[in-house]
C-alpha cells in the first residue's frame, strides 16, 4: 500500500476511535451499571479498546483496514440507536 493510503487510513481510524469512545462514554453516562451489568461491561470494554486503538494509531503503527470498518460499524450503530439511548423512561 502507498504511504498516502496508510496515512489516510490511520487518520480515519483515529477519528472513528474518538467517536467510538465518545459514544460509549455517553451511553455509560445514561445507564446504571446495576440495572444492566453485562451491557455496561460491554460498553466499558468498547471504550477502553477504542481508546487503546486510538493511542496505537497515534503512535504510527499499521492500521488494519478491517479494524477501520469495525470502528465505522460501531459508530454507525451508535448513531442509529441514539434515540433509544436518550429515550426517557417513565
N, C-alpha and C positions, 0 to 999 in steps of 0.2 A: 504494500500500500504506500501511497505517496505520503510525504510528511504533512502536506496540507490537509489531506483527508483525516489523518490521525489526529492532527491538531483540532480539526472541526469536531470530530467525534468526542475528543476529550472535553472540549468546551460545552458541547451539548449535554454530555453525561454529567458534568459538574453542575450545570444549571438544573437538570432534571433531578439530581440528587438533592439539591437545595429545596426544590419544590416538594419532593417526597418527604423530607424531614419536616417542612412546614405543615404539610397536610397531616402527617402522623401526629405531630405535636398538637395541632389544632383539634384533631379528633380526641386525643387523650385529655385535652382540656375540658371537653364536653361530657366525657363518660366517666363514671365512677368505677374504679377497678374492682370494688367489692361486688357490684352488680353484674359485671361481665368480665371475669378474670382472664379467661382464655383469649378473648378478643383484645383485651387491653395488653396482655403479654405479647400477642402477635404484633400489635402496633408499636410497642416498645422495641421489639426486635427489628421491625422495619425501620424505625427511626435511627436506631444505633447502626444498623447495616448501611443505610443510605449515607449517614454521616461518615462512616469509615470509607465508603466508596468515594465520597467527595474528597476526603483527605488524600487518598491514593491517587485520585485524578489530578489533584493539585501538585502532587509530587512528580508528575510526569510519567507514571507507569502506563503500560499499554492498556488500552481500553478495549474490552470485548464488545463487538457490535451487538451481540445478543443481550448483553447487560444493558446497553442503551435502550434496546427495545423493551426490556423488562421494566426499567425505570419509567419509560414513557407509558407503558401499560398501567403501572401503579398510579401515575399522575392522572391519566385519563379516567381510571376508576374513581379516584378521589374527586375529580371534577364532576363526574356524572352523579355521584352519590352525595354531593354536598348538601342537597336538600334534605336527605334522610338524616345526616349528621346534625344539622341545625334545626330539625323538627322539634318543636316544643311539645313535650308530653304532659297531659293534664294530671 
